[in-house]
Amino acid sequence: TGGIKAEEGVNATLGLRFVRFGAHLQASYWDTQNEGAASGTRKRTMWNINAGAVLVNRRLILNGEMTNIRREGAGGIDEIKVLGVDGRFRFWREMYLQASFAQANAAVDLGNPETSGTGLSPGSGTEIAFGVRTFLISGVDVELMSASKTNKEDSDGDFTEDTMTLQLHAYF
């Protein structure tokens, strides 16, 4: 057996939206386990809090997020905390300048992910991104972002990756 069908647990989400203030608050909790996993019982626990608001004459949109993920398996326990902040500033009609920052208290195991079993290693990771987003017509937007991602493994040093993405989003 195995796979997603073998997992059992609880997932709960509670949220509030304040239309008058353009604000939202959401909290999620996830607790699952898979006793049929090939390498023994695997348990995952996650909580997430996300809050945001529209400010400055509806020109500035700010969001903040905290996430904690704990994974238990035969190879041990990994726990990671991620803090993220992003903002959008409307500078003309439906055109926005965007910026985001995220920090994690663990690194991606780039050397030998098979040994940890989870792909994480002691260290830290950060991501900083800047870009523009425009809503062309109702239901369609284009986003251009430049991001710098730094992975700092305690054992292997730093790895930095710079990326540029162009995305077209269509909503139906």
FIKOLZA-1660 file (N, C-alpha, C; in steps of 0.1 Angstrom, whole numbers, plus 5000, padded with zeros to 4 digits):
% residues 172
   i   px   py   pz ch aa at
   1 5008 4988 5000  A  T  N
   1 5000 5000 5000  A  T CA
   1 5009 5012 5000  A  T  C
   2 5003 5024 5003  A  G  N
   2 5011 5036 5003  A  G CA
   2 5004 5047 4995  A  G  C
   3 5010 5058 4993  A  G  N
   3 5005 5069 4986  A  G CA
   3 4995 5077 4994  A  G  C
   4 4988 5086 4987  A  I  N
   4 4979 5095 4994  A  I CA
   4 4967 5088 5000  A  I  C
   5 4962 5078 4993  A  K  N
   5 4951 5070 4998  A  K CA
   5 4953 5065 5012  A  K  C
   6 4965 5061 5015  A  A  N
   6 4968 5055 5028  A  A CA
   6 4969 5065 5040  A  A  C
   7 4969 5078 5037  A  E  N
   7 4970 5088 5047  A  E CA
   7 4957 5091 5053  A  E  C
   8 4957 5093 5067  A  E  N
   8 4945 5096 5074  A  E CA
   8 4948 5108 5083  A  E  C
   9 4938 5116 5086  A  G  N
   9 4941 5127 5095  A  G CA
   9 4930 5138 5094  A  G  C
  10 4934 5150 5099  A  V  N
  10 4925 5161 5100  A  V CA
  10 4931 5173 5093  A  V  C
  11 4923 5180 5086  A  N  N
  11 4926 5193 5080  A  N CA
  11 4915 5203 5083  A  N  C
  12 4918 5214 5089  A  A  N
  12 4908 5224 5092  A  A CA
  12 4913 5238 5088  A  A  C
  13 4904 5246 5083  A  T  N
  13 4907 5259 5078  A  T CA
  13 4896 5269 5083  A  T  C
  14 4900 5280 5089  A  L  N
  14 4890 5290 5093  A  L CA
  14 4895 5303 5088  A  L  C
  15 4886 5311 5083  A  G  N
  15 4890 5324 5077  A  G CA
  15 4879 5335 5079  A  G  C
  16 4884 5347 5079  A  L  N
  16 4875 5359 5080  A  L CA
  16 4879 5368 5069  A  L  C
  17 4869 5375 5063  A  R  N
  17 4871 5385 5053  A  R CA
  17 4864 5397 5057  A  R  C
  18 4870 5409 5057  A  F  N
  18 4864 5421 5061  A  F CA
  18 4864 5430 5048  A  F  C
  19 4852 5430 5042  A  V  N
  19 4850 5437 5029  A  V CA
  19 4852 5452 5030  A  V  C
  20 4847 5458 5041  A  R  N
  20 4848 5472 5043  A  R CA
  20 4863 5477 5044  A  R  C
  21 4871 5469 5050  A  F  N
  21 4885 5473 5052  A  F CA
  21 4895 5466 5042  A  F  C
  22 4889 5457 5033  A  G  N
  22 4898 5450 5024  A  G CA
  22 4908 5441 5031  A  G  C
  23 4904 5435 5042  A  A  N
  23 4913 5427 5050  A  A CA
  23 4909 5413 5050  A  A  C
  24 4918 5404 5053  A  H  N
  24 4915 5390 5055  A  H CA
  24 4924 5384 5066  A  H  C
  25 4919 5373 5072  A  L  N
  25 4927 5365 5082  A  L CA
  25 4923 5351 5080  A  L  C
  26 4933 5342 5079  A  Q  N
  26 4930 5328 5076  A  Q CA
  26 4940 5319 5084  A  Q  C
  27 4935 5309 5091  A  A  N
  27 4943 5299 5098  A  A CA
  27 4940 5285 5093  A  A  C
  28 4951 5277 5091  A  S  N
  28 4949 5263 5087  A  S CA
  28 4957 5254 5096  A  S  C
  29 4952 5242 5098  A  Y  N
  29 4959 5232 5106  A  Y CA
  29 4957 5219 5098  A  Y  C
  30 4968 5211 5098  A  W  N
  30 4969 5198 5090  A  W CA
  30 4976 5188 5099  A  W  C
  31 4970 5177 5101  A  D  N
  31 4977 5166 5109  A  D CA
  31 4973 5153 5102  A  D  C
  32 4983 5146 5096  A  T  N
  32 4980 5134 5089  A  T CA
  32 4991 5124 5092  A  T  C
  33 4988 5111 5090  A  Q  N
  33 4998 5101 5092  A  Q CA
  33 4996 5089 5082  A  Q  C
  34 5006 5082 5078  A  N  N
  34 5006 5071 5069  A  N CA
  34 5013 5059 5075  A  N  C
  35 5005 5050 5081  A  E  N
  35 5011 5039 5088  A  E CA
  35 5016 5028 5078  A  E  C
  36 5011 5029 5066  A  G  N
  36 5015 5019 5056  A  G CA
  36 5027 5023 5048  A  G  C
  37 5034 5034 5052  A  A  N
  37 5046 5039 5044  A  A CA
  37 5057 5028 5045  A  A  C
  38 5064 5027 5034  A  A  N
  38 5074 5017 5033  A  A CA
  38 5085 5018 5043  A  A  C
  39 5088 5030 5048  A  S  N
  39 5099 5031 5058  A  S CA
  39 5093 5034 5072  A  S  C
  40 5081 5029 5075  A  G  N
  40 5075 5031 5088  A  G CA
  40 5065 5042 5088  A  G  C
  41 5059 5044 5100  A  T  N
  41 5049 5055 5101  A  T CA
  41 5055 5068 5098  A  T  C
  42 5048 5076 5090  A  R  N
  42 5051 5089 5086  A  R CA
  42 5040 5098 5091  A  R  C
  43 5043 5109 5099  A  K  N
  43 5034 5118 5104  A  K CA
  43 5037 5132 5099  A  K  C
  44 5027 5140 5095  A  R  N
  44 5030 5154 5091  A  R CA
  44 5020 5163 5099  A  R  C
  45 5026 5173 5104  A  T  N
  45 5018 5183 5111  A  T CA
  45 5021 5197 5105  A  T  C
  46 5011 5205 5102  A  M  N
  46 5014 5218 5096  A  M CA
  46 5003 5228 5102  A  M  C
  47 5008 5240 5104  A  W  N
  47 4999 5251 5107  A  W CA
  47 5003 5263 5099  A  W  C
  48 4993 5272 5095  A  N  N
  48 4996 5283 5087  A  N CA
  48 4987 5294 5091  A  N  C
  49 4992 5307 5092  A  I  N
  49 4984 5319 5095  A  I CA
  49 4987 5329 5084  A  I  C
  50 4977 5334 5077  A  N  N
  50 4979 5343 5066  A  N CA
  50 4970 5355 5069  A  N  C
  51 4975 5367 5068  A  A  N
  51 4967 5380 5070  A  A CA
  51 4971 5390 5060  A  A  C
  52 4962 5398 5056  A  G  N
  52 4964 5409 5046  A  G CA
  52 4954 5420 5047  A  G  C
  53 4958 5431 5040  A  A  N
  53 4949 5443 5040  A  A CA
  53 4952 5451 5028  A  A  C
  54 4942 5459 5024  A  V  N
  54 4944 5469 5014  A  V CA
  54 4945 5483 5021  A  V  C
  55 4955 5491 5018  A  L  N
  55 4958 5503 5025  A  L CA
  55 4960 5515 5015  A  L  C
  56 4962 5526 5020  A  V  N
  56 4966 5539 5013  A  V CA
  56 4957 5540 5000  A  V  C
  57 4944 5544 5003  A  N  N
  57 4935 5547 4992  A  N CA
  57 4934 5535 4982  A  N  C
  58 4934 5523 4987  A  R  N
  58 4933 5511 4979  A  R CA
  58 4944 5510 4969  A  R  C
  59 4956 5515 4971  A  R  N
  59 4967 5514 4962  A  R CA
  59 4977 5504 4967  A  R  C
  60 4978 5501 4980  A  L  N
  60 4988 5492 4986  A  L CA
  60 4981 5480 4991  A  L  C
  61 4986 5468 4987  A  I  N
  61 4980 5455 4992  A  I CA
  61 4992 5448 4999  A  I  C
  62 4990 5445 5012  A  L  N
  62 5001 5438 5020  A  L CA
  62 4995 5425 5025  A  L  C
  63 5004 5415 5024  A  N  N
  63 5001 5401 5030  A  N CA
  63 5012 5396 5038  A  N  C
  64 5010 5389 5048  A  G  N
  64 5020 5383 5056  A  G CA
  64 5016 5368 5059  A  G  C
  65 5026 5360 5061  A  E  N
  65 5023 5345 5062  A  E CA
  65 5033 5339 5071  A  E  C
  66 5028 5330 5080  A  M  N
  66 5037 5322 5089  A  M CA
  66 5033 5308 5087  A  M  C
  67 5043 5299 5084  A  T  N
  67 5040 5285 5082  A  T CA
  67 5049 5276 5090  A  T  C
  68 5044 5266 5097  A  N  N
  68 5053 5256 5104  A  N CA
  68 5049 5242 5099  A  N  C
  69 5059 5235 5095  A  I  N
  69 5057 5221 5090  A  I CA
  69 5066 5212 5097  A  I  C
  70 5061 5201 5103  A  R  N
  70 5068 5191 5110  A  R CA
  70 5065 5177 5104  A  R  C
  71 5076 5170 5100  A  R  N
  71 5075 5157 5094  A  R CA
  71 5083 5147 5102  A  R  C
  72 5076 5136 5105  A  E  N
  72 5082 5125 5113  A  E CA
  72 5083 5113 5104  A  E  C
  73 5094 5106 5104  A  G  N
  73 5096 5094 5097  A  G CA
  73 5106 5085 5103  A  G  C
  74 5109 5074 5097  A  A  N
  74 5118 5064 5102  A  A CA
  74 5132 5071 5104  A  A  C
  75 5135 5080 5095  A  G  N
  75 5149 5087 5095  A  G CA
  75 5150 5098 5105  A  G  C
  76 5139 5102 5112  A  G  N
  76 5139 5112 5122  A  G CA
  76 5128 5122 5120  A  G  C
  77 5130 5134 5126  A  I  N
  77 5121 5145 5125  A  I CA
  77 5127 5157 5119  A  I  C
  78 5120 5163 5109  A  D  N
  78 5123 5176 5103  A  D CA
  78 5112 5186 5107  A  D  C
  79 5116 5198 5110  A  E  N
  79 5107 5209 5113  A  E CA
  79 5112 5221 5106  A  E  C
  80 5103 5228 5099  A  I  N
  80 5107 5240 5092  A  I CA
  80 5097 5251 5094  A  I  C
  81 5102 5263 5096  A  K  N
  81 5093 5274 5098  A  K CA
  81 5096 5284 5087  A  K  C
  82 5086 5290 5081  A  V  N
  82 5087 5299 5070  A  V CA
  82 5079 5312 5073  A  V  C
  83 5086 5323 5071  A  L  N
  83 5079 5336 5073  A  L CA
  83 5080 5343 5059  A  L  C
  84 5068 5348 5055  A  G  N
  84 5068 5355 5042  A  G CA
  84 5060 5368 5042  A  G  C
  85 5064 5378 5035  A  V  N
  85 5057 5391 5034  A  V CA
  85 5057 5395 5019  A  V  C
  86 5046 5399 5014  A  D  N
  86 5046 5404 5000  A  D CA
  86 5036 5416 4999  A  D  C
  87 5039 5424 4989  A  G  N
  87 5031 5436 4987  A  G CA
  87 5030 5440 4973  A  G  C
  88 5019 5447 4970  A  R  N
  88 5016 5451 4956  A  R CA
  88 5012 5466 4957  A  R  C
  89 5018 5474 4949  A  F  N
  89 5014 5488 4949  A  F CA
  89 5008 5492 4935  A  F  C
  90 4996 5497 4934  A  R  N
  90 4989 5501 4922  A  R CA
  90 4994 5514 4918  A  R  C
  91 5002 5515 4907  A  F  N
  91 5007 5528 4903  A  F CA
  91 5000 5535 4891  A  F  C
  92 4992 5527 4883  A  W  N
  92 4984 5533 4873  A  W CA
  92 4974 5523 4868  A  W  C
  93 4961 5527 4869  A  R  N
  93 4950 5518 4865  A  R CA
  93 4951 5505 4872  A  R  C
  94 4952 5494 4864  A  E  N
  94 4954 5481 4870  A  E CA
  94 4968 5475 4868  A  E  C
  95 4978 5484 4870  A  M  N
  95 4992 5480 4869  A  M CA
  95 4998 5481 4883  A  M  C
  96 5006 5471 4887  A  Y  N
  96 5011 5470 4901  A  Y CA
  96 5026 5467 4901  A  Y  C
  97 5033 5473 4910  A  L  N
  97 5047 5470 4913  A  L CA
  97 5046 5459 4925  A  L  C
  98 5053 5449 4924  A  Q  N
  98 5053 5438 4934  A  Q CA
  98 5066 5436 4940  A  Q  C
  99 5066 5432 4953  A  A  N
  99 5078 5428 4960  A  A CA
  99 5074 5417 4970  A  A  C
 100 5084 5408 4972  A  S  N
 100 5081 5397 4983  A  S CA
 100 5094 5393 4989  A  S  C
 101 5093 5388 5001  A  F  N
 101 5104 5383 5009  A  F CA
 101 5100 5371 5017  A  F  C
 102 5108 5361 5017  A  A  N
 102 5105 5348 5025  A  A CA
 102 5118 5343 5031  A  A  C
 103 5117 5338 5043  A  Q  N
 103 5128 5333 5051  A  Q CA
 103 5124 5320 5057  A  Q  C
 104 5133 5310 5056  A  A  N
 104 5130 5297 5062  A  A CA
 104 5142 5293 5071  A  A  C
 105 5139 5285 5081  A  N  N
 105 5150 5281 5090  A  N CA
 105 5156 5267 5087  A  N  C
 106 5155 5263 5075  A  A  N
 106 5161 5251 5070  A  A CA
 106 5165 5253 5055  A  A  C
 107 5174 5245 5050  A  A  N
 107 5179 5246 5037  A  A CA
 107 5174 5234 5029  A  A  C
 108 5175 5235 5016  A  V  N
 108 5172 5223 5007  A  V CA
 108 5185 5216 5006  A  V  C
 109 5185 5202 5008  A  D  N
 109 5197 5194 5008  A  D CA
 109 5201 5192 4994  A  D  C
 110 5210 5200 4989  A  L  N
 110 5215 5199 4975  A  L CA
 110 5225 5188 4973  A  L  C
 111 5232 5185 4984  A  G  N
 111 5243 5175 4982  A  G CA
 111 5239 5161 4980  A  G  C
 112 5231 5156 4990  A  N  N
 112 5227 5142 4989  A  N CA
 112 5213 5140 4996  A  N  C
 113 5202 5144 4989  A  P  N
 113 5189 5144 4996  A  P CA
 113 5184 5131 5000  A  P  C
 114 5190 5120 4994  A  E  N
 114 5186 5106 4998  A  E CA
 114 5189 5103 5012  A  E  C
 115 5200 5109 5018  A  T  N
 115 5204 5105 5031  A  T CA
 115 5194 5111 5042  A  T  C
 116 5188 5123 5039  A  S  N
 116 5179 5129 5049  A  S CA
 116 5165 5123 5048  A  S  C
 117 5162 5119 5036  A  G  N
 117 5148 5113 5034  A  G CA
 117 5138 5124 5032  A  G  C
 118 5140 5136 5036  A  T  N
 118 5130 5147 5034  A  T CA
 118 5135 5157 5024  A  T  C
 119 5147 5158 5021  A  G  N
 119 5152 5168 5012  A  G CA
 119 5156 5181 5019  A  G  C
 120 5156 5181 5032  A  L  N
 120 5160 5193 5040  A  L CA
 120 5173 5190 5047  A  L  C
 121 5180 5201 5050  A  S  N
 121 5192 5200 5058  A  S CA
 121 5193 5212 5067  A  S  C
 122 5201 5212 5078  A  P  N
 122 5203 5223 5087  A  P CA
 122 5208 5235 5079  A  P  C
 123 5203 5247 5081  A  G  N
 123 5207 5259 5074  A  G CA
 123 5195 5269 5073  A  G  C
 124 5195 5276 5063  A  S  N
 124 5184 5286 5061  A  S CA
 124 5183 5289 5046  A  S  C
 125 5171 5295 5042  A  G  N
 125 5169 5298 5029  A  G CA
 125 5161 5312 5028  A  G  C
 126 5164 5320 5018  A  T  N
 126 5157 5333 5016  A  T CA
 126 5154 5334 5002  A  T  C
 127 5143 5342 4999  A  E  N
 127 5139 5346 4986  A  E CA
 127 5135 5360 4986  A  E  C
 128 5140 5368 4977  A  I  N
 128 5136 5382 4975  A  I CA
 128 5132 5383 4960  A  I  C
 129 5120 5389 4958  A  A  N
 129 5115 5390 4944  A  A CA
 129 5109 5404 4942  A  A  C
 130 5111 5409 4930  A  F  N
 130 5105 5422 4925  A  F CA
 130 5099 5420 4911  A  F  C
 131 5089 5428 4908  A  G  N
 131 5084 5427 4895  A  G CA
 131 5072 5436 4893  A  G  C
 132 5065 5433 4882  A  V  N
 132 5053 5441 4878  A  V CA
 132 5042 5431 4874  A  V  C
 133 5029 5435 4876  A  R  N
 133 5018 5427 4873  A  R CA
 133 5007 5436 4867  A  R  C
 134 5001 5432 4856  A  T  N
 134 4990 5440 4850  A  T CA
 134 4978 5431 4847  A  T  C
 135 4966 5436 4849  A  F  N
 135 4954 5430 4846  A  F CA
 135 4950 5435 4832  A  F  C
 136 4952 5427 4822  A  L  N
 136 4949 5432 4808  A  L CA
 136 4934 5434 4806  A  L  C
 137 4926 5424 4808  A  I  N
 137 4912 5424 4807  A  I CA
 137 4906 5416 4818  A  I  C
 138 4894 5416 4820  A  S  N
 138 4887 5409 4831  A  S CA
 138 4891 5394 4830  A  S  C
 139 4897 5389 4840  A  G  N
 139 4900 5375 4840  A  G CA
 139 4914 5371 4835  A  G  C
 140 4922 5381 4830  A  V  N
 140 4935 5378 4824  A  V CA
 140 4945 5388 4830  A  V  C
 141 4956 5382 4835  A  D  N
 141 4967 5391 4839  A  D CA
 141 4981 5385 4836  A  D  C
 142 4990 5394 4835  A  V  N
 142 5004 5390 4831  A  V CA
 142 5013 5395 4843  A  V  C
 143 5023 5387 4846  A  E  N
 143 5032 5390 4857  A  E CA
 143 5046 5387 4853  A  E  C
 144 5055 5396 4855  A  L  N
 144 5070 5395 4853  A  L CA
 144 5077 5397 4866  A  L  C
 145 5084 5387 4870  A  M  N
 145 5091 5388 4883  A  M CA
 145 5106 5384 4882  A  M  C
 146 5114 5391 4889  A  S  N
 146 5128 5387 4891  A  S CA
 146 5131 5383 4905  A  S  C
 147 5137 5371 4907  A  A  N
 147 5138 5366 4921  A  A CA
 147 5153 5362 4923  A  A  C
 148 5157 5363 4936  A  S  N
 148 5170 5359 4940  A  S CA
 148 5168 5349 4952  A  S  C
 149 5172 5337 4950  A  K  N
 149 5170 5327 4961  A  K CA
 149 5183 5322 4966  A  K  C
 150 5185 5322 4979  A  T  N
 150 5198 5318 4985  A  T CA
 150 5195 5306 4995  A  T  C
 151 5202 5296 4993  A  N  N
 151 5202 5283 5001  A  N CA
 151 5215 5282 5008  A  N  C
 152 5214 5283 5022  A  K  N
 152 5226 5282 5030  A  K CA
 152 5226 5270 5038  A  K  C
 153 5233 5259 5033  A  E  N
 153 5234 5247 5041  A  E CA
 153 5246 5248 5050  A  E  C
 154 5244 5244 5063  A  D  N
 154 5255 5245 5073  A  D CA
 154 5267 5237 5069  A  D  C
 155 5265 5226 5061  A  S  N
 155 5276 5217 5058  A  S CA
 155 5282 5220 5044  A  S  C
 156 5275 5226 5035  A  D  N
 156 5280 5228 5021  A  D CA
 156 5281 5243 5017  A  D  C
 157 5278 5252 5025  A  G  N
 157 5279 5266 5022  A  G CA
 157 5267 5272 5015  A  G  C
 158 5269 5283 5007  A  D  N
 158 5258 5290 5001  A  D CA
 158 5256 5286 4986  A  D  C
 159 5244 5287 4982  A  F  N
 159 5241 5285 4967  A  F CA
 159 5230 5296 4964  A  F  C
 160 5233 5304 4954  A  T  N
 160 5224 5315 4951  A  T CA
 160 5219 5313 4936  A  T  C
 161 5206 5315 4934  A  E  N
 161 5200 5313 4921  A  E CA
 161 5192 5325 4918  A  E  C
 162 5194 5331 4906  A  D  N
 162 5186 5343 4902  A  D CA
 162 5177 5338 4890  A  D  C
 163 5165 5341 4891  A  T  N
 163 5155 5337 4881  A  T CA
 163 5147 5349 4876  A  T  C
 164 5141 5347 4864  A  M  N
 164 5132 5357 4858  A  M CA
 164 5120 5349 4853  A  M  C
 165 5108 5352 4857  A  T  N
 165 5096 5345 4853  A  T CA
 165 5086 5354 4846  A  T  C
 166 5080 5349 4836  A  L  N
 166 5069 5356 4829  A  L CA
 166 5057 5346 4830  A  L  C
 167 5046 5351 4836  A  Q  N
 167 5034 5342 4837  A  Q CA
 167 5022 5349 4831  A  Q  C
 168 5013 5341 4825  A  L  N
 168 5000 5346 4821  A  L CA
 168 4990 5338 4829  A  L  C
 169 4981 5345 4836  A  H  N
 169 4971 5339 4844  A  H CA
 169 4957 5341 4837  A  H  C
 170 4949 5331 4836  A  A  N
 170 4936 5332 4831  A  A CA
 170 4926 5326 4841  A  A  C
 171 4916 5334 4845  A  Y  N
 171 4906 5329 4854  A  Y CA
 171 4893 5327 4848  A  Y  C
 172 4887 5316 4851  A  F  N
 172 4874 5313 4845  A  F CA
 172 4863 5312 4855  A  F  C
% end
